Amino acid sequence: MPSRRMKTKIARKIRKARKGKARKRAEQNKGTTPKFPIHIE
């Protein structure tokens, strides 16, 4: 059985990996191009 510390470490790692998944998925679906024109000439 893993120690409480290892459980915490693993849980933290999973939480860290899960952060930003929704944002990444949204960006992937709609593209990451900025709303403003890149070349203003």
N, C-alpha and C positions, 0 to 999 in steps of 0.2 A: 504494500500500500504506500502511495507517495506521501511524503510529509506535507504538512499544511503550507510550508514555505514554497514547495515545488508547485502545489496546486495554485497558489497565488501567482507565482511567476508565469505559469502557463496561462492562467486566466488573463493576466495583464497583457501577455503577448497576443492572445486572441483578440482582446479588446482593441489593442493598438492596430492590429491588422484590419479589423472591421471598420475603423474610423475612416470616414471619407469615401466609403464604398458607394454610397448613394450618389455623391457628387461626381465621382469618377464615372459611374454608369451614365448619369445624365449628360456629362460632357461628351462621352463616347457616342451617345445617341444623337445629340443635336450638333455636335461639332464644337470646337473650341475657338473658332475665329472671333476676334473682338468685334464689338458692335460698331466701332468707329472705323472710318476708312484708313487703311494702312498707308497708302501713298497719297499724300496731299500735294499735288503739283499744279 
